[in-house]
Amino acid sequence: MVKKLSASLTDEELMRLKETARSIRRSIIEMLSEAGSGHPGGSLSATDILTVLYFHIMRHNPKNPRWENRDRFILSKGHAAPVLYSTLAECGYFQKSYLAELRKLGSFLKGHPLRDMDHGIEATTGSLGQGLSFGVGVALAGKIDRKKYHVYVLLGDGELDEGQVWEAAMSAAHYKCDNLTAIVDRNGLQIDGPTEEVMALEPLAMKWKAFGWRVTEVDGHDIPALVAALTKRKKKDTPHLILAHTIKGKGVSFMEGKVHFHGVAPTREEREQALAELDKKD
Amino acid sequence: MSDKMISPRDAYGAALKRLGAEHPDIVVLDADLAESTRSLKFKELFPERFFDVGIAEQNMIGIAAGLAASGKVAFASTFAVFATGRTYDQIRQLVARSKLNVKIVASHGGITVGEDGPSHQATEDIALMRSLPNMRVFVPGDAVETERMVETALKIDGPFYIRTSRVKFPVLFDENYRFEPGRGIVMREGKDITIIACGLMVSESLKAAEELKKEGISARVVNMSSIKPLDRELVVKCAQETGKILTVEEHTIIGGLGSAIAEVVAEEYPVP
């Protein structure tokens, strides 16, 4: 799985990534329906981002999860655990059959991630707002040790309400973490409603810029655009923020843009309908 | 008890300075109180491994956890009240549940920061840290023990909470002293009552025992610097042999040393 970073995709690569994303979305629906609870909306909105990271951008090795030069991915929006677990299983960190154990007693697939380096889960998250600080620490260690690895942190947009995110943003710029990329899954919805109604975030790109970050805005479901954003040449001493505009519940028509599916698992019927839709799409 | 007085925070600074040279994997973080916690001593010698995060304790714990997850031994320092209260959730998730190699060494424990007022007095920190999984909790009785605890924290992988103080303590131990997690130390023998103390209260209890002697009461004094893990055996032995136990600490009895001792006594050998 040690891949060479390339900024452009061949048609075949693009097709394969789309197919992988579709397979990950299927796993998300299946595991959530099996668990009977969990968070589909924010898992589906982040699927294309994780697909591109794990299958095209990051240098990592599922056979050696502790490889010290691996690029690191930290899921700060821990409630999207299903997309992380499905992606890790898709990569081969563990067998897909484990996905049926989501949220079950004794399973390593907790409702929200618990650090587990045997299975490629880098950070304990779920209490929102903490992953970026953790990522800054990992990035600083890389700098001290002069390692080449890169750190990716995925944040939810609602999560940006947490003050600690901005503490971390300040410190990443202060300590010149150019080996750190944060991605905001800007799906526009949080549990109580649209982010702009609950706690307005805009102008969001300006805020990150003011905190000393380079900002790239991108359609978070446009795979070639995500690849282009993630392969931009490093700007020296500057952390990179990718503001990925996404649709909550992306890929399943009745979940798209629906706050209801933030934290409600699909019923049996909904699962069948969702899987049929995913199978139909190009 | 010697006449020499050294503050545990100074011992912490000295230990960091000494150990930093031998251990390139040590990193130190502070939240704008490096001068007060004495982590500044490390910064002066190893600036590339020192991170001041500004007045942002939650971020400090997160960064410390990330550093620890990448092979570093991360010492994080600020005042005890901020190091535990403001950051409880960050410590719970990223350090304790994650079993990461973060050593929280907090200064200004207890009420001996009196002049700063209650906002700065840490009187619940031990209770908070003691309740966390995988967390070890130590309160040194003097400067020598503080240094030994820092050495121990370096040797043993996992989360530590070490509470130091601003004020100077009498030196109780000589340089040959060995600290062992989970071991209480009988500082003075006695048969009528056992006083179990931690921190500055150990030397105060020794003074009290001397006063009690004048009244014909023979008081045993125990330094219970390792609050978690706790020397259950010694607690039970004291209950059996002296029949009474008094706990003394710079902390609310709820969840502190007092609770820890009462839990053991209630479970194993109930005495007043």
Interface residues (C-beta under 8 A of the other chain):
Chain A: E68 L114 R115 E122 A123 T124 T125 G126 S127 Q130 G131 L132 S133 F134 G135 V136 G137 V138 A139 L140 A141 G142 I144 D145 G163 Q164 E167 A168 M170 S171 H174 Y175
Chain B: V27 E48 R49 F51 V53 G54 A56 Q58 N59 I61 G62 I63 A64 A65 G66 L67 A68 A69 S70 G71 K72 A74 D89 Q90 R92 Q93 L94 R97 S98 K99 L100
